[in-house]
Amino acid sequence: MSILTYCFLHLQYILNLPKKQMAIPKFLYHYYEINNGPFRNITELGYQKAAQIQNQITEGWNSKRPDNYLDLRFSLEKRIKMQFEQKGGLPNRNDPFYFTLGPCDWAKSWYINPGVIKIPLTDLNPEHLSFTYPDSMVSFQFHDEPKLGTYRKDCNGQVFLLNELKDLITTYGLPSEEKSEAEERYKYDKYIEVQLWDDTMIKKYK
């Protein structure tokens, strides 16, 4: 067997090896400003009220939002919900509650006096859960904007169900602060975002 033939066969062997399965984090984390309380989604109040609230935010990460943030946010939630329903999801709300899949200190740092609520993934109905990789705003902007092609992945601009999560993580890995700092192409991959489209569990924490 020639060296070229051996190298070719070895490469084929490597490419056909099964990818290592990665464990799905067992908990969802919701970070919030303690003074305001948890699960306060700005879009559930309607555009006019949301704009009033946004104009009153003068400190913390959320005070740095761009002027068109609310337009983007309302439009994005409609797109996520539409994709979710097309895949068989059953939303009971027009707007979701947001979590990170697993802990994320970067998300926690958005708040001046942060609080956190940790909920087991198994406590929630899969029919009410959708996922984006990474943050939904980032994911859809990478999908939509040609100039952001450096960071774009095939999973961007898509909504995933719980039963698709293992394959998603196996393909792209779990986002992390360390990974985002190590390589430019992972710069904005901080966490997998979870959208909960039901408030049954939420009422226990409000």
C-alpha positions as CSV (number, residue, x, y, z in Angstrom):
1,M,0.0,0.0,0.0
2,S,1.4,3.4,-1.0
3,I,1.8,6.2,1.6
4,L,-0.8,8.3,-0.3
5,T,-3.3,5.5,-0.2
6,Y,-2.7,4.9,3.5
7,C,-3.1,8.6,4.3
8,F,-6.3,8.8,2.3
9,L,-7.8,5.7,4.1
10,H,-6.7,7.1,7.5
11,L,-8.4,10.4,6.8
12,Q,-11.6,8.7,5.8
13,Y,-11.5,6.7,9.0
14,I,-11.1,9.8,11.1
15,L,-13.9,11.6,9.3
16,N,-16.3,8.7,9.8
17,L,-15.6,8.3,13.6
18,P,-18.7,9.0,15.6
19,K,-18.7,12.4,17.3
20,K,-18.4,12.4,21.0
21,Q,-21.8,12.8,22.7
22,M,-21.9,15.7,25.2
23,A,-24.2,15.8,28.2
24,I,-27.0,18.3,28.2
25,P,-26.9,20.6,31.2
26,K,-29.6,19.6,33.7
27,F,-30.7,23.1,34.8
28,L,-32.0,26.3,33.3
29,Y,-30.8,29.6,34.8
30,H,-32.8,32.8,34.9
31,Y,-30.8,36.0,35.8
32,Y,-32.5,39.2,36.9
33,E,-32.2,42.4,38.8
34,I,-33.2,41.7,42.4
35,N,-34.8,45.1,42.9
36,N,-37.2,44.4,39.9
37,G,-37.9,40.7,40.5
38,P,-37.6,37.8,38.1
39,F,-39.4,37.0,34.8
40,R,-40.2,40.5,33.8
41,N,-40.3,40.3,30.0
42,I,-40.4,43.8,28.6
43,T,-42.4,42.8,25.5
44,E,-45.4,41.3,27.3
45,L,-46.5,44.9,28.2
46,G,-46.9,46.0,24.6
47,Y,-44.7,48.3,22.6
48,Q,-45.6,51.7,24.1
49,K,-45.2,50.6,27.7
50,A,-42.0,48.7,26.8
51,A,-40.6,51.9,25.3
52,Q,-41.4,53.8,28.5
53,I,-39.6,51.2,30.6
54,Q,-36.6,51.1,28.3
55,N,-36.2,54.9,28.4
56,Q,-36.1,54.7,32.2
57,I,-33.2,52.2,32.3
58,T,-30.0,54.3,32.9
59,E,-27.7,51.7,34.6
60,G,-26.4,48.2,33.8
61,W,-26.1,46.2,30.6
62,N,-29.7,46.9,29.5
63,S,-29.1,50.7,29.4
64,K,-26.7,50.1,26.4
65,R,-29.3,48.7,24.1
66,P,-29.4,50.3,20.6
67,D,-32.2,52.7,19.7
68,N,-33.9,50.0,17.5
69,Y,-33.7,47.3,20.2
70,L,-37.5,47.1,20.8
71,D,-38.3,46.9,17.1
72,L,-35.7,44.1,16.8
73,R,-37.0,42.3,19.9
74,F,-40.7,42.3,19.0
75,S,-39.9,41.2,15.4
76,L,-37.6,38.5,16.7
77,E,-40.1,37.0,19.2
78,K,-42.6,36.7,16.4
79,R,-40.1,34.8,14.2
80,I,-39.1,32.5,17.1
81,K,-42.7,31.7,17.9
82,M,-43.5,31.0,14.3
83,Q,-40.6,28.6,13.9
84,F,-41.5,27.0,17.2
85,E,-45.1,26.3,16.1
86,Q,-44.0,25.0,12.7
87,K,-41.9,22.4,14.5
88,G,-44.8,21.3,16.7
89,G,-44.2,23.5,19.8
90,L,-47.2,24.6,21.8
91,P,-46.7,28.1,23.1
92,N,-49.2,29.4,25.6
93,R,-47.8,33.0,25.4
94,N,-47.0,35.5,22.7
95,D,-43.6,36.2,24.3
96,P,-41.3,33.8,26.2
97,F,-39.4,33.8,29.4
98,Y,-35.7,33.6,28.9
99,F,-33.1,31.3,30.4
100,T,-29.5,30.1,29.8
101,L,-28.9,26.4,29.5
102,G,-26.6,25.9,32.4
103,P,-24.9,28.7,34.4
104,C,-23.5,31.7,32.7
105,D,-21.5,34.3,34.7
106,W,-21.4,36.6,31.7
107,A,-25.2,36.9,31.7
108,K,-25.2,37.4,35.4
109,S,-22.9,40.3,35.0
110,W,-25.6,42.3,33.1
111,Y,-27.2,43.2,36.4
112,I,-26.2,45.6,39.1
113,N,-27.6,43.5,41.9
114,P,-28.2,40.1,40.2
115,G,-30.4,37.3,41.3
116,V,-30.7,33.8,39.9
117,I,-33.4,31.2,39.6
118,K,-32.3,27.6,38.8
119,I,-35.0,25.2,37.4
120,P,-34.4,21.6,36.6
121,L,-34.9,21.0,32.8
122,T,-37.0,17.9,33.6
123,D,-39.5,20.0,35.5
124,L,-40.7,21.7,32.3
125,N,-42.9,20.5,29.5
126,P,-40.8,20.0,26.3
127,E,-43.8,21.2,24.3
128,H,-43.3,24.7,25.8
129,L,-39.5,24.9,25.4
130,S,-37.5,26.2,22.4
131,F,-33.7,26.8,22.1
132,T,-31.4,29.0,20.1
133,Y,-27.6,28.8,19.6
134,P,-26.4,31.1,21.0
135,D,-28.5,34.0,22.3
136,S,-31.5,34.5,20.0
137,M,-30.8,38.1,19.1
138,V,-27.2,37.1,18.2
139,S,-28.2,34.0,16.3
140,F,-30.7,35.7,14.1
141,Q,-28.5,38.7,13.4
142,F,-25.7,36.4,12.3
143,H,-28.2,34.6,10.0
144,D,-29.6,37.8,8.5
145,E,-26.5,40.1,8.2
146,P,-24.0,39.2,5.4
147,K,-21.3,41.3,7.0
148,L,-21.4,38.9,10.1
149,G,-20.4,35.9,8.0
150,T,-17.2,35.4,10.1
151,Y,-19.3,34.3,13.0
152,R,-22.2,32.5,11.2
153,K,-23.0,28.9,11.7
154,D,-25.6,26.7,10.1
155,C,-27.5,26.6,13.4
156,N,-28.0,30.4,13.4
157,G,-31.4,31.7,12.6
158,Q,-33.0,28.5,13.7
159,V,-35.1,27.4,16.6
160,F,-34.6,23.9,18.1
161,L,-36.7,21.6,20.2
162,L,-35.5,19.7,23.3
163,N,-35.3,16.4,21.3
164,E,-32.8,18.2,18.9
165,L,-30.6,19.5,21.7
166,K,-28.2,16.5,22.0
167,D,-27.4,16.6,18.3
168,L,-27.0,20.4,18.4
169,I,-24.5,20.2,21.3
170,T,-22.7,17.3,19.7
171,T,-22.2,19.3,16.5
172,Y,-21.3,22.7,17.9
173,G,-20.3,22.0,21.5
174,L,-21.5,23.9,24.5
175,P,-20.8,27.7,24.4
176,S,-18.6,29.1,27.2
177,E,-16.8,32.2,28.2
178,E,-13.5,30.5,27.9
179,K,-14.3,29.3,24.4
180,S,-15.5,32.7,23.3
181,E,-12.3,34.4,24.5
182,A,-10.0,31.8,22.9
183,E,-11.1,32.1,19.2
184,E,-12.6,35.1,17.3
185,R,-15.2,33.0,15.5
186,Y,-16.7,31.9,18.9
187,K,-16.6,35.5,20.3
188,Y,-20.3,35.8,20.7
189,D,-21.1,32.2,21.6
190,K,-21.7,32.7,25.3
191,Y,-24.6,30.3,26.0
192,I,-27.5,28.4,24.6
193,E,-30.7,30.4,25.1
194,V,-33.9,28.7,26.3
195,Q,-37.3,30.2,25.7
196,L,-40.1,29.1,27.9
197,W,-43.6,29.7,26.4
198,D,-45.7,29.0,29.4
199,D,-46.1,30.5,32.8
200,T,-47.3,27.6,34.9
201,M,-43.9,26.9,36.5
202,I,-43.0,30.7,36.6
203,K,-45.9,31.4,38.9
204,K,-44.1,29.4,41.6
205,Y,-41.2,31.9,41.6
206,K,-43.0,35.3,41.1
